[in-house]
Amino acid sequence: MTLRYLNSISFFLLLLLSLNGSGQVTHPSLFKEHCATEDESELYNLISEYRRIHNLPAIPFSRSLSYLARVHATDLSANRPDFGGCNPHSWSAKGAWKPFCYARDPNRVQLMNEKPKEITGYKGKGWEMVYSSGEEARATEAFDLWISLDVTKDYLLNTGKWLKPWKAIGIGFFGEYACVWFGDTDDPEKGFGLCGAVTEDDSRNSSSAREEKAKPSTEGAEGLLNKFYLITGSLNSQENAEQEAERLRKAGYPQARVVASGNVFRVSLMEFNSESDAQTALNNLRNKFNGAWILKPGD
């Protein structure tokens, strides 16, 4: 049984225990102790990297919105409020929240916008994307789908009708569902990140230790900096990145390797001595590797 599965089950059981007969949350420490699973952290890194290559800043990772996202993914998985003509933005009548069927309720947008405040006390409005796979949800699969659809790309890149920059983002996985919430207000709950990891608030006192720890994964980095890499993805786990590089090598790309930068592990499909050669390869492979980009020396 994986740690990922145990974390999800633990959250689900605590959520059930935190509801009394009137439906009110009676376990506030569940929110205060909330942290991101590996899939949630990986999806956050994928979205941040996607925004970076489009010259956009990362959106602050929000504890409030991530807790909300996990609660909603759990409700969707356990209670299926999206069935019966509703859709995945719906909420069941089996929790400490206002239930509604998004497809039918005339106040659906307002009800969605107010969910962060209703459940966590977050002061701003929220908007949601939901992924459902029919099997256990994975970060890369949700991300690949969202960047292929114009409506969800607009959320991710602040385009279309979403031109106002997001101030917070929350991510939650449970079962076959992955939920992402975007907020228009800063989240005062700081220091959110991967379970067991050093958060940004703690990093000022431990940056030297992290740099020292990262050195083995960047072996040969001085030589790597002089080349142009065709990057197909970025992960926060070296093990997962190595597995993806191995998969690409077996698929006929012998140059596939991991290019590490701190705690981000980028998967390179090919490497080139000139930017023009890298751009030609990118143009030829864009249809097969949607979202691929060129890592340049100094990036």
C-alpha contacts under 8 A as a table, 3 or more apart, distances in Angstrom:
res1	aa1	res2	aa2	distance
1	M	5	Y	6.72
1	M	6	L	7.22
2	T	5	Y	5.22
2	T	6	L	6.37
3	L	6	L	4.99
3	L	7	N	6.07
4	R	7	N	5.29
4	R	8	S	6.43
4	R	37	T	6.70
4	R	38	E	7.10
5	Y	8	S	5.21
5	Y	9	I	6.23
6	L	9	I	5.14
6	L	10	S	5.99
7	N	10	S	5.14
7	N	11	F	6.24
7	N	37	T	7.41
8	S	11	F	5.23
8	S	12	F	6.26
8	S	173	F	7.94
8	S	174	F	6.28
9	I	12	F	5.02
9	I	13	L	6.17
10	S	13	L	5.23
10	S	14	L	6.13
11	F	14	L	5.17
11	F	15	L	6.00
12	F	15	L	5.09
12	F	16	L	6.31
12	F	74	T	6.72
13	L	16	L	5.15
13	L	17	L	6.23
14	L	17	L	4.98
14	L	18	S	6.02
14	L	30	L	7.28
15	L	18	S	5.09
15	L	19	L	6.81
15	L	30	L	7.73
15	L	71	V	7.94
16	L	19	L	5.65
17	L	20	N	7.50
17	L	27	H	7.90
18	S	24	Q	7.83
18	S	25	V	5.30
18	S	26	T	5.01
18	S	27	H	4.84
19	L	22	S	7.65
19	L	23	G	5.30
19	L	24	Q	5.54
19	L	25	V	5.05
19	L	26	T	6.22
19	L	27	H	7.94
19	L	95	G	7.14
19	L	96	A	7.02
20	N	23	G	5.34
20	N	24	Q	5.99
20	N	25	V	7.15
20	N	26	T	7.18
21	G	24	Q	7.69
22	S	96	A	7.96
23	G	94	K	7.58
23	G	95	G	5.55
23	G	96	A	4.45
23	G	97	W	7.76
24	Q	95	G	7.80
24	Q	96	A	5.02
25	V	28	P	7.10
25	V	96	A	6.30
27	H	30	L	5.84
28	P	31	F	5.62
28	P	32	K	6.72
29	S	32	K	4.83
29	S	33	E	5.84
30	L	33	E	5.44
30	L	34	H	6.10
31	F	34	H	5.12
31	F	64	S	7.79
31	F	67	Y	6.59
31	F	120	T	7.95
34	H	63	R	7.03
34	H	67	Y	6.62
35	C	63	R	7.33
35	C	192	F	6.44
35	C	193	G	5.88
35	C	194	L	5.83
35	C	195	C	4.96
36	A	39	D	7.92
36	A	40	E	5.58
36	A	41	S	5.80
36	A	66	S	7.72
36	A	172	G	7.88
36	A	192	F	7.67
36	A	193	G	5.55
36	A	194	L	4.43
36	A	195	C	5.40
37	T	40	E	5.15
37	T	41	S	6.10
37	T	194	L	5.95
37	T	195	C	6.13
38	E	41	S	5.14
38	E	42	E	5.92
38	E	194	L	6.68
38	E	195	C	7.91
39	D	42	E	4.97
39	D	43	L	6.10
39	D	138	R	6.62
39	D	139	A	5.43
39	D	173	F	7.38
40	E	43	L	5.25
40	E	44	Y	6.26
40	E	139	A	7.02
40	E	171	I	5.72
40	E	172	G	6.05
40	E	173	F	6.57
41	S	44	Y	5.05
41	S	45	N	6.28
41	S	193	G	7.04
41	S	194	L	5.85
41	S	236	N	7.53
42	E	45	N	5.11
42	E	46	L	6.19
42	E	139	A	6.36
42	E	235	L	5.96
42	E	236	N	5.94
42	E	237	S	7.99
43	L	46	L	4.99
43	L	47	I	6.16
43	L	139	A	4.99
43	L	140	T	7.00
43	L	143	F	6.91
43	L	171	I	7.74
44	Y	47	I	5.23
44	Y	48	S	6.10
44	Y	61	F	7.58
44	Y	171	I	7.24
45	N	48	S	5.01
45	N	49	E	6.01
45	N	234	S	7.15
45	N	235	L	6.70
45	N	236	N	6.94
46	L	49	E	5.19
46	L	50	Y	6.08
46	L	140	T	7.94
46	L	143	F	7.30
46	L	233	G	7.35
46	L	234	S	6.11
46	L	235	L	6.94
47	I	50	Y	5.02
47	I	51	R	6.21
47	I	58	A	7.94
47	I	143	F	7.52
47	I	156	L	7.12
48	S	51	R	5.17
48	S	52	R	6.14
48	S	57	P	7.42
48	S	58	A	4.84
48	S	59	I	7.03
49	E	52	R	4.87
49	E	53	I	6.37
49	E	58	A	7.73
49	E	234	S	7.03
50	Y	53	I	5.50
50	Y	54	H	6.64
50	Y	291	G	7.65
51	R	54	H	5.08
51	R	55	N	6.34
51	R	56	L	4.89
51	R	57	P	6.43
51	R	58	A	6.56
51	R	156	L	7.23
51	R	157	L	6.25
52	R	55	N	4.95
52	R	56	L	5.12
52	R	57	P	6.04
52	R	58	A	6.97
53	I	56	L	7.37
53	I	293	W	7.37
54	H	157	L	7.68
56	L	157	L	7.46
59	I	166	W	6.51
59	I	167	K	6.24
59	I	168	A	5.68
59	I	169	I	6.12
60	P	167	K	6.54
60	P	168	A	5.00
60	P	169	I	6.21
61	F	66	S	7.89
61	F	168	A	6.06
61	F	169	I	5.31
61	F	170	G	6.14
61	F	192	F	6.47
61	F	193	G	7.19
62	S	65	L	5.41
62	S	66	S	5.91
62	S	168	A	5.57
62	S	169	I	5.46
62	S	170	G	5.21
62	S	187	D	6.09
62	S	189	E	7.11
62	S	190	K	7.48
62	S	192	F	6.38
63	R	66	S	5.10
63	R	67	Y	5.99
63	R	170	G	6.82
63	R	187	D	7.60
63	R	189	E	6.09
63	R	190	K	7.31
63	R	192	F	5.47
64	S	67	Y	5.30
64	S	68	L	6.31
64	S	116	P	7.31
64	S	120	T	5.86
64	S	121	G	7.88
64	S	122	Y	6.37
64	S	170	G	7.18
64	S	187	D	6.94
64	S	189	E	6.88
65	L	68	L	4.93
65	L	69	A	6.03
65	L	116	P	6.51
65	L	120	T	7.89
65	L	122	Y	7.79
65	L	168	A	7.58
65	L	169	I	6.31
65	L	170	G	4.17
65	L	171	I	7.05
65	L	181	W	6.01
65	L	182	F	7.57
65	L	183	G	7.65
66	S	69	A	4.91
66	S	70	R	6.18
66	S	169	I	7.30
66	S	170	G	3.72
66	S	171	I	4.62
66	S	172	G	5.57
66	S	180	V	7.70
66	S	181	W	7.39
67	Y	70	R	5.22
67	Y	71	V	6.16
67	Y	120	T	7.81
67	Y	170	G	7.36
67	Y	171	I	7.83
67	Y	172	G	6.99
68	L	71	V	5.10
68	L	72	H	6.17
68	L	115	K	7.93
68	L	116	P	6.46
68	L	119	I	6.83
68	L	120	T	7.04
68	L	170	G	7.56
68	L	172	G	7.56
68	L	181	W	7.98
69	A	72	H	5.17
69	A	73	A	6.13
69	A	170	G	6.30
69	A	171	I	5.50
69	A	172	G	4.38
69	A	173	F	7.43
69	A	178	A	7.88
69	A	179	C	5.24
69	A	180	V	6.13
69	A	181	W	6.42
70	R	73	A	5.06
70	R	74	T	6.05
70	R	171	I	7.01
70	R	172	G	3.90
70	R	173	F	5.64
70	R	174	F	6.63
70	R	179	C	7.18
71	V	74	T	5.10
71	V	75	D	6.16
71	V	172	G	7.55
72	H	75	D	4.96
72	H	76	L	6.07
72	H	91	W	7.37
72	H	172	G	7.87
72	H	179	C	7.30
73	A	76	L	5.12
73	A	77	S	6.12
73	A	172	G	6.44
73	A	173	F	5.87
73	A	174	F	5.20
73	A	175	G	7.60
73	A	177	Y	5.46
73	A	178	A	6.19
73	A	179	C	6.13
74	T	77	S	5.12
74	T	78	A	5.94
74	T	173	F	7.73
74	T	174	F	5.38
74	T	175	G	7.46
74	T	177	Y	8.00
75	D	78	A	5.24
75	D	79	N	5.43
75	D	80	R	6.97
75	D	81	P	7.66
75	D	91	W	7.08
75	D	92	S	6.87
75	D	95	G	7.98
76	L	79	N	5.59
76	L	80	R	4.75
76	L	81	P	6.02
76	L	82	D	6.89
76	L	88	P	7.11
76	L	91	W	7.34
76	L	92	S	7.79
76	L	177	Y	7.27
77	S	80	R	5.86
77	S	174	F	6.79
77	S	175	G	6.01
77	S	176	E	6.92
77	S	177	Y	6.81
79	N	92	S	6.42
79	N	94	K	7.43
80	R	83	F	5.78
80	R	92	S	7.28
81	P	84	G	7.83
81	P	86	C	6.93
81	P	87	N	7.51
81	P	88	P	7.25
81	P	90	S	5.73
81	P	91	W	5.53
81	P	92	S	4.87
81	P	101	C	7.29
82	D	85	G	7.19
82	D	86	C	4.75
82	D	87	N	4.22
82	D	88	P	4.69
82	D	89	H	7.20
82	D	90	S	5.71
82	D	91	W	7.63
82	D	101	C	7.52
83	F	86	C	5.56
83	F	87	N	6.76
85	G	103	A	7.15
86	C	90	S	6.54
86	C	101	C	5.30
86	C	102	Y	6.01
86	C	103	A	5.05
86	C	104	R	7.11
87	N	90	S	5.80
87	N	101	C	7.21
87	N	102	Y	6.22
87	N	103	A	6.16
88	P	102	Y	7.89
88	P	130	V	6.45
89	H	101	C	7.78
89	H	102	Y	5.81
89	H	112	M	7.62
89	H	128	E	7.40
89	H	130	V	7.23
90	S	99	P	7.37
90	S	100	F	5.67
90	S	101	C	4.82
90	S	102	Y	4.86
90	S	103	A	7.83
91	W	98	K	7.47
91	W	99	P	4.89
91	W	100	F	5.47
91	W	101	C	6.71
92	S	95	G	7.04
92	S	99	P	5.07
92	S	100	F	6.82
93	A	97	W	7.60
93	A	98	K	7.16
93	A	99	P	4.90
93	A	100	F	7.85
96	A	119	I	7.75
97	W	118	E	7.02
97	W	119	I	6.87
100	F	105	D	6.60
100	F	108	R	7.53
101	C	104	R	5.58
101	C	105	D	5.83
101	C	108	R	7.71
102	Y	105	D	5.56
102	Y	108	R	5.30
103	A	108	R	7.72
104	R	108	R	7.81
105	D	108	R	5.21
107	N	110	Q	5.50
107	N	111	L	6.14
108	R	111	L	5.04
108	R	112	M	6.13
109	V	112	M	5.12
109	V	113	N	6.11
110	Q	113	N	4.99
110	Q	114	E	6.14
111	L	114	E	5.28
111	L	115	K	6.32
112	M	115	K	5.38
112	M	126	G	6.70
112	M	127	W	6.59
112	M	128	E	7.71
113	N	116	P	7.15
113	N	125	K	4.67
113	N	126	G	4.53
113	N	127	W	6.02
114	E	117	K	5.53
114	E	118	E	6.11
114	E	125	K	5.95
114	E	126	G	6.79
115	K	118	E	4.93
115	K	119	I	6.06
115	K	125	K	7.98
115	K	126	G	7.10
116	P	119	I	5.52
116	P	120	T	5.65
116	P	121	G	6.51
116	P	122	Y	5.42
116	P	123	K	7.66
116	P	124	G	7.49
116	P	125	K	6.92
116	P	126	G	6.22
117	K	120	T	5.47
117	K	121	G	4.14
117	K	122	Y	4.54
117	K	123	K	5.74
117	K	124	G	7.09
117	K	125	K	7.64
118	E	121	G	6.11
118	E	122	Y	7.97
122	Y	187	D	6.75
123	K	185	T	6.93
123	K	187	D	7.99
124	G	183	G	6.31
124	G	184	D	5.72
124	G	185	T	4.92
124	G	186	D	7.85
125	K	183	G	5.76
125	K	184	D	5.98
125	K	185	T	7.38
126	G	181	W	6.20
126	G	182	F	5.49
126	G	183	G	4.66
126	G	184	D	6.95
127	W	181	W	5.51
127	W	182	F	5.23
127	W	183	G	6.68
128	E	179	C	6.92
128	E	180	V	5.61
128	E	181	W	4.47
128	E	182	F	6.35
129	M	152	T	7.29
129	M	179	C	5.81
129	M	180	V	5.19
129	M	181	W	6.53
130	V	177	Y	7.01
130	V	178	A	5.80
130	V	179	C	4.55
130	V	180	V	6.46
131	Y	137	A	7.79
131	Y	142	A	6.01
131	Y	176	E	8.00
131	Y	177	Y	5.57
131	Y	178	A	5.04
131	Y	179	C	6.38
132	S	135	E	7.92
132	S	137	A	6.84
132	S	176	E	5.48
132	S	177	Y	4.69
132	S	178	A	6.64
133	S	136	E	6.88
133	S	137	A	5.89
133	S	176	E	5.52
133	S	177	Y	6.92
134	G	137	A	7.99
134	G	176	E	5.79
135	E	175	G	7.24
135	E	176	E	4.96
136	E	174	F	7.90
136	E	175	G	5.11
136	E	176	E	4.25
136	E	177	Y	7.40
137	A	141	E	7.46
137	A	142	A	7.30
137	A	173	F	7.15
137	A	174	F	7.51
137	A	175	G	6.34
137	A	176	E	4.50
137	A	177	Y	5.65
137	A	178	A	6.30
138	R	141	E	5.43
138	R	142	A	6.30
138	R	178	A	7.94
139	A	142	A	5.34
139	A	143	F	6.08
140	T	143	F	5.08
140	T	144	D	5.97
141	E	144	D	5.19
141	E	145	L	6.28
142	A	145	L	5.30
142	A	146	W	6.24
142	A	178	A	7.30
143	F	146	W	5.16
143	F	147	I	6.23
144	D	147	I	5.51
144	D	148	S	6.41
144	D	290	N	7.96
145	L	148	S	5.27
145	L	149	L	6.72
146	W	149	L	5.47
146	W	152	T	5.33
146	W	153	K	6.24
147	I	150	D	7.40
147	I	152	T	6.71
147	I	153	K	5.20
147	I	156	L	8.00
147	I	291	G	7.72
148	S	153	K	7.26
148	S	290	N	7.88
149	L	152	T	5.62
149	L	153	K	6.02
150	D	153	K	4.98
150	D	154	D	6.15
151	V	154	D	5.43
151	V	155	Y	7.03
152	T	155	Y	5.12
152	T	156	L	6.43
153	K	156	L	5.00
153	K	157	L	5.99
153	K	159	T	7.65
154	D	157	L	5.31
154	D	158	N	5.40
154	D	159	T	4.49
154	D	160	G	5.54
154	D	161	K	7.49
154	D	162	W	6.45
155	Y	158	N	5.47
155	Y	159	T	6.89
155	Y	162	W	6.25
156	L	159	T	7.98
158	N	161	K	7.73
158	N	162	W	4.82
158	N	163	L	4.72
158	N	164	K	6.65
158	N	165	P	6.31
158	N	166	W	7.72
159	T	162	W	5.31
159	T	163	L	5.24
160	G	163	L	6.60
162	W	165	P	7.60
165	P	184	D	7.52
166	W	169	I	7.44
166	W	182	F	6.41
166	W	183	G	5.84
166	W	184	D	5.27
166	W	185	T	7.55
167	K	182	F	7.76
167	K	183	G	5.82
167	K	184	D	5.14
167	K	185	T	5.17
167	K	186	D	5.18
167	K	187	D	7.81
168	A	182	F	5.95
168	A	183	G	4.93
168	A	184	D	6.73
168	A	185	T	6.61
168	A	186	D	5.93
168	A	187	D	6.50
169	I	180	V	7.07
169	I	181	W	5.63
169	I	182	F	4.67
169	I	183	G	6.13
170	G	180	V	5.58
170	G	181	W	4.99
170	G	182	F	6.58
171	I	178	A	7.36
171	I	179	C	5.76
171	I	180	V	4.57
171	I	181	W	6.49
172	G	178	A	5.74
172	G	179	C	5.22
172	G	180	V	6.54
173	F	176	E	7.82
173	F	177	Y	5.84
173	F	178	A	4.47
173	F	179	C	6.45
174	F	177	Y	5.52
174	F	178	A	6.61
183	G	186	D	7.68
187	D	190	K	7.11
189	E	192	F	7.51
190	K	201	D	7.53
191	G	199	T	5.29
191	G	200	E	5.89
191	G	201	D	5.40
191	G	202	D	7.84
192	F	199	T	6.37
192	F	200	E	7.90
193	G	197	A	6.86
193	G	198	V	7.83
193	G	199	T	5.86
194	L	197	A	5.30
194	L	199	T	7.85
198	V	202	D	6.07
198	V	203	S	6.35
199	T	202	D	5.36
199	T	203	S	6.13
200	E	203	S	4.96
200	E	204	R	7.43
201	D	204	R	6.91
202	D	205	N	6.07
202	D	206	S	6.98
203	S	206	S	5.03
203	S	207	S	5.52
204	R	207	S	5.84
206	S	209	A	5.33
206	S	210	R	6.40
207	S	210	R	5.15
207	S	211	E	6.19
208	S	211	E	5.16
208	S	212	E	6.24
209	A	212	E	5.15
209	A	213	K	6.19
210	R	213	K	4.99
210	R	214	A	6.15
210	R	262	G	7.91
211	E	214	A	5.11
211	E	215	K	6.53
211	E	262	G	6.72
212	E	215	K	5.52
213	K	216	P	7.11
214	A	217	S	5.68
214	A	218	T	6.82
214	A	262	G	5.87
214	A	263	N	7.04
215	K	218	T	5.32
215	K	219	E	6.68
216	P	219	E	5.56
217	S	238	Q	7.78
217	S	260	A	6.31
218	T	221	A	5.30
218	T	259	V	7.15
218	T	260	A	5.44
218	T	261	S	7.13
220	G	223	G	5.69
220	G	224	L	6.50
221	A	224	L	4.90
221	A	225	L	6.30
222	E	225	L	5.58
222	E	226	N	7.67
223	G	226	N	6.02
223	G	227	K	7.86
224	L	227	K	5.79
224	L	259	V	7.94
225	L	228	F	7.98
225	L	296	K	7.80
225	L	297	P	4.97
225	L	298	G	6.80
226	N	273	N	7.44
226	N	297	P	5.59
227	K	271	E	6.41
227	K	272	F	5.69
227	K	273	N	5.17
227	K	274	S	7.22
227	K	296	K	6.94
227	K	297	P	6.26
228	F	271	E	5.55
228	F	272	F	5.07
228	F	273	N	6.19
228	F	274	S	6.55
228	F	275	E	6.15
228	F	278	A	6.45
228	F	294	I	6.50
228	F	295	L	5.68
228	F	296	K	5.00
228	F	297	P	6.58
229	Y	268	S	5.84
229	Y	269	L	7.32
229	Y	270	M	5.92
229	Y	271	E	4.50
229	Y	272	F	6.46
229	Y	278	A	7.12
229	Y	294	I	5.49
229	Y	295	L	4.98
229	Y	296	K	6.79
230	L	268	S	5.36
230	L	269	L	5.48
230	L	270	M	5.36
230	L	271	E	6.29
230	L	278	A	6.71
230	L	282	L	6.93
230	L	292	A	6.72
230	L	293	W	5.80
230	L	294	I	4.81
230	L	295	L	6.45
231	I	234	S	7.82
231	I	266	R	6.54
231	I	267	V	5.60
231	I	268	S	4.42
231	I	269	L	6.10
231	I	270	M	7.87
231	I	292	A	5.48
231	I	293	W	5.33
231	I	294	I	5.93
231	I	295	L	6.55
232	T	266	R	7.63
232	T	267	V	5.81
232	T	268	S	6.19
232	T	269	L	6.56
232	T	289	F	6.62
232	T	291	G	6.91
232	T	292	A	4.53
232	T	293	W	6.81
233	G	266	R	5.80
233	G	267	V	5.42
233	G	268	S	7.75
233	G	292	A	7.09
234	S	241	A	7.62
234	S	264	V	6.53
234	S	265	F	5.57
234	S	266	R	4.23
234	S	267	V	6.17
235	L	238	Q	7.28
235	L	240	N	7.17
235	L	241	A	6.09
235	L	264	V	5.89
235	L	265	F	5.17
235	L	266	R	6.27
235	L	267	V	8.00
236	N	263	N	6.01
236	N	264	V	4.96
236	N	265	F	5.93
237	S	240	N	5.33
237	S	241	A	6.24
237	S	263	N	7.78
237	S	264	V	7.46
237	S	265	F	6.73
238	Q	241	A	5.02
238	Q	242	E	6.07
238	Q	265	F	5.89
239	E	242	E	5.20
239	E	243	Q	6.28
240	N	243	Q	5.07
240	N	244	E	6.28
241	A	244	E	5.11
241	A	245	A	6.23
241	A	258	V	6.46
241	A	265	F	6.22
241	A	266	R	6.98
241	A	267	V	6.19
242	E	245	A	5.05
242	E	246	E	6.14
242	E	257	R	7.31
242	E	258	V	6.30
242	E	267	V	7.90
243	Q	246	E	5.07
243	Q	247	R	6.20
244	E	247	R	4.99
244	E	248	L	6.29
244	E	267	V	7.25
245	A	248	L	5.11
245	A	249	R	6.26
245	A	256	A	5.31
245	A	257	R	5.31
245	A	258	V	6.58
245	A	267	V	6.16
245	A	268	S	7.49
245	A	269	L	7.67
246	E	249	R	5.06
246	E	250	K	6.26
246	E	256	A	7.34
246	E	257	R	7.81
247	R	250	K	5.18
247	R	251	A	6.21
248	L	251	A	4.85
248	L	252	G	6.53
248	L	253	Y	5.57
248	L	254	P	7.57
248	L	256	A	6.21
248	L	269	L	7.33
249	R	252	G	5.36
249	R	253	Y	4.54
249	R	254	P	4.65
249	R	255	Q	7.01
249	R	256	A	5.76
250	K	253	Y	7.01
250	K	254	P	7.58
253	Y	256	A	5.80
253	Y	269	L	6.61
253	Y	270	M	7.50
255	Q	268	S	7.86
255	Q	269	L	6.26
255	Q	270	M	5.30
255	Q	271	E	7.14
256	A	267	V	7.12
256	A	268	S	5.40
256	A	269	L	4.36
256	A	270	M	5.88
257	R	267	V	5.97
257	R	268	S	5.32
257	R	269	L	6.79
258	V	265	F	6.28
258	V	266	R	5.60
258	V	267	V	4.75
258	V	268	S	5.96
259	V	265	F	5.93
259	V	266	R	5.11
259	V	267	V	6.30
259	V	268	S	6.65
260	A	263	N	7.26
260	A	264	V	5.96
260	A	265	F	4.46
260	A	266	R	6.00
261	S	264	V	5.32
261	S	265	F	6.31
261	S	266	R	7.81
262	G	265	F	7.83
268	S	271	E	7.28
271	E	278	A	7.26
272	F	275	E	7.18
272	F	277	D	6.42
272	F	278	A	5.77
273	N	277	D	7.56
274	S	277	D	5.52
274	S	278	A	6.52
275	E	278	A	5.00
275	E	279	Q	6.04
275	E	296	K	7.72
276	S	279	Q	5.05
276	S	280	T	6.22
277	D	280	T	5.15
277	D	281	A	6.34
278	A	281	A	5.19
278	A	282	L	6.14
278	A	294	I	7.02
279	Q	282	L	4.95
279	Q	283	N	6.16
279	Q	294	I	7.48
280	T	283	N	5.20
280	T	284	N	6.34
281	A	284	N	5.12
281	A	285	L	6.17
282	L	285	L	5.18
282	L	286	R	5.67
282	L	292	A	7.25
282	L	293	W	7.18
282	L	294	I	7.76
283	N	286	R	5.38
284	N	287	N	7.58
285	L	288	K	5.37
285	L	289	F	6.00
286	R	289	F	5.13
286	R	290	N	5.51
286	R	291	G	7.43
286	R	292	A	6.78
287	N	290	N	5.83
289	F	292	A	5.67
295	L	299	D	6.47
296	K	299	D	5.57
